[in-house]
């Protein structure tokens, strides 16, 4: 289990301090999906990036991030590198646009297998079709360059990349943003399948509350760095307790149920 | 009623890359818009929506068919006439990062179209209008307005500044391509209300989106664009409630929604 306890993060620059996250508690278990929703600037991505220790150097962090009881916040870079990809993998925000244009998408995945698992080129290549299939992609697409793929295919390639080392946990930051609605739905179905069939523990960060609520087992709403509501998605959506959640749900319902 | 936009049998074909097969972006597309009327264009990437908006402003020559804007045939309009026609329209691009001059301040970038048309002597009025629009869009912080676009604005703020910039000349026709894609739910509602206020004063609008809920909110009538063709045309409420075409059905089914227990 990943247990985030009383996490606070402050970004410091020479002129100012910004408290991005304030006392957040959160647990991600294997085979379950937790969604972190909220408006832009609410601190969702900061929480997600704090878990594998990938916040910028300007971020001061306090609290605990326990991976099966071991606090990742006190781990060295070397210790964190042993956890990253192999135990906790990441689909970062804008992943589909972060591939190196001169390598095929398959080569990206092979490289990760070689570096992190010490596989030979050939062993790495043999794993590609199965990994791409898990991400809902035809293995033949591995030979394509990023510019030859659609946004959805690139996003799936990023998911294949994250799955390469068979991680226990997957952290996905806005994995459906900037994709068409049909593609969004397909990607979410793939993510849900990874949780149900592979037992992956997933943290999904999304500003899209209807989407997050429709797919997650547990929903957390953030506002101004704090976790303002947490619970079973249907309950939150139908009976939001926090004023901010109520406003958010109200604005969405207004659009959804317009006469 | 005055017809301000008439697109008839518009076909746009782009030559294939490196001698490949030509790409047909729009296929025999027809639509019309009366003064004060709005239309939602529902389309995903590759549907031809961007080509449609560009064709309406005469930026893409048609392979077949014609576009009449404010009664004038774009194909036979002179360069000067085209400029005059375009000046009565405004466009909001789907990419707010490419639609504001990065070296200007936020306020300057919103005022710029006004100054280009009305000149320096009317700067005071332009500034007043720009400030009013920005305030309406929730951007009233003086420090923010006087800082450079490239240093200070988030995607959502850029998008709102781009909307203000598009409205500063009070266009008769507003063409918008996913203008609220980077907004939070509450801000999105505010923006739609702002656009609706202008529509109430006679502005016409083409509102491009892949979100059918937004499409319904933005305009009473809508067309669904798929691979360059209109596959369905109806009241937007109808498109959502009882889609007929297979593609529209898929769009409706995929829409994330809160629903009711």
Interface residues (C-beta under 8 A of the other chain):
Chain A: X39 X40 X41 X150 X151 X178 X180 X181 X182 X184 X185 X207 X208 X209 X210 X211 X213 X214 X234 X237 X238 X247 X248 X249 X251 X252 X253 X254 X255 X256 X258 X259
Chain B: X44 X45 X154 X156 X181 X182 X184 X185 X186 X188 X189 X210 X211 X213 X214 X216 X217 X237 X250 X251 X253 X254 X255 X256 X257 X258 X259 X260 X261
